[in-house]
Amino acid sequence: MKKAIVVVTGALILLTGVITATSAKTAGFVHGIVIEMDGEDYYLAGPPDGENGEQDAPGHSWVMAGKNRLVGKHFNTGPFGAPSWWSSDAEDGELLYIVSAIIDTWSEERAAHYASRGYIHYHELVTVDAGNLHPTKVVWLKHTAVGFFNFDGGPHPELAHSVQPGIDYDFVPNFMMPYDPQ
């Protein structure tokens, strides 16, 4: 009986550690973060799959890191919890990337500058109240992979490529496409 209690107690301690570690990996990070700017609240454009219908890029969670900066975690999860949506060979829900984000405008000069630093993808911002695109600003994203996997899913499976740790310069590059909110 004493051995059974020790085993059960050990299992509970282990389970508590797993739950704490899982909670810690997303502590402070929010899927569907609200960004206040220019007197209005914005989401990153995406499906309304946040806890209360907030919009965001699928599989992403964010924390503000300054006035115009965010840090994100990009997991292998799709819209509304779709499993293994970004990668067929990474575990469902696995952390794929750490994302550095800068809110700024688009211009040829800025696009070239950001791309040279690994920010090869920009994402649109939409108003919380009506879903309108920001008239001038986008979120420049640099995805830094934390492991090896095939990026062969998501909204652009035609851009499939093998990923290794470090900056992914092939992550849906759109920096050269002018931003046009019309």
N, C-alpha and C positions, 0 to 999 in steps of 0.2 A: 504494500500500500504506500509506504514512504517513497519508494522508487517511482511509482506512478505520479505522485504529487510533484516530485522533483521534475519529471519529464513534462507534465502539464505546465508547471510554472516556467520551465525553460522555454517551452513552445510559446507561452503568452508573452514572455520577454522578447523573444525573437519576433513575434508578430507585431508587437508594439514598436520595435525598432524599424521594421519594414514600413509600417504605417507612417511613422515619424519621418523617415527618409523620403517617402513618396510625397508627403505634404511639404517637406522642406524644398523639394526640387521645384515647386511652383509657388512657394511662399512669396507674396508681394507681386507676383506676375498675374496679369489679368487678360483673359480672352474677351475681346470687346471693349478695350480701353477707350475711355472718352478723353479726347485731347481738346483743351480749351485754347482757342486761338482767334485772334481778330474779333473778340467779343462773341464768338459762337462755339458750340460744341461739335466736334467731329469724331467719326469713326474711321478706321481704315476700311476701305470698300471691301465688301465680301458678303457672304450669306449671313442672314440674321440668326446665327446658331449660338449666340451667347446665352448665358443663364436666363436673361430676361429679354431675349430677342436682339441683343446688341450685334452689330455687324463687325466682321473682322476677316482677315485672311485665314483660310482654313489651317488648323493645326498650330496657330501662333498664339503666344501669350506675351504680354508686354509689361514693362515698368518704365515710368518716366525717368530719364537720367539727366535732365536739364530742361531749359526752356524749349528748345527745338530738337531734343534728342530723346531717343528711346533705346532700350535694350530689349531684345526679344529672345524667346526660345521657340524653335520650330520643331514640332513633333510630327511623327509619322501618323497623323490622324487627319481625316478629311472633314468636309462639312457635316454637321450634325452627328459627329462621331464615326463617320465612315472609316472602317479599319484599313490600315496599311495603304493609305490613299496616295502618298507621295512616292513610296518605294516598295517594290515587291519582295525584296530580300532583307529589309530591315524589319525588326519586330514591330508589331502594332503598338503605337504610342511611344516608340523609342525617340529619344532626343536626336535629331539629325543635325541641327545647326544652332549656333549662337548668332543672333542677328544684331547688327549695329544699324541704327536708323537716324537719319538727319532730315528734318523738315526744312524744305527750301523750295525755291522756284526752279523751273526748267528753262535753260537756255543752252545753246550749242556749247558755249564756253563752260558752263557749269557741268553739263553732261560729260564733256571730255575730262574735266577736273575730277569729278566724282568717279568716273569709270577707271581712271588711272589709280585710284585708291581702293578699288574693289567694289564700289557702289554701282553695279552694272544694271540694277533693276530699280525702277521706281514704282511706287504704288499710289493709287488715288486715295484722296480723303473725301468723305461725304458727310453732309450735315446730319446730325442726330435727328432733328425734327422732320426734315423733308427728304433726305437722301440726295441732296444736290451736291455736285462736285465743287470742291474749292475752286474759286476763279483763277488762282495763280499757283498755289503750292501743292507739292507732292511730297511723298516720303521716300527718300533715297535709301536703298537697302543694300547692305553687305552681308552675305550669308557665309559664315565660317563653319565648315563641316567639322564635326567632332569624331567622325569615324569613317569607315569604308562602307559604301552601299551603292546601289544602282538607283539613280533618280530617274524613274521610268513611269511615273504616274502624275497626279495632279491635273491642273487644267490644261497642260500642254505636254501630253505624253510623247508628242512628236519631237520634243527636245531632249529625249532620253540621253543620259550620259553616265559614265562611271565617276563616282566621287571618292576622293580621299581626304584625309584631314587637312584643313587649311581653307583659304578663301576659294569659293566655288565661282570662278569667272564665267561659268556656263549656266548659272542659275537664271533662267528666263531673261536673257539680256534684252532690255528695251530702252536703254539709256539714249540711243540714237534717234528714238521716235519722239518728235515734238509732242509736248503735252497740249492737248486741245480740249478744254472742258465743254465745248459747245456740242 
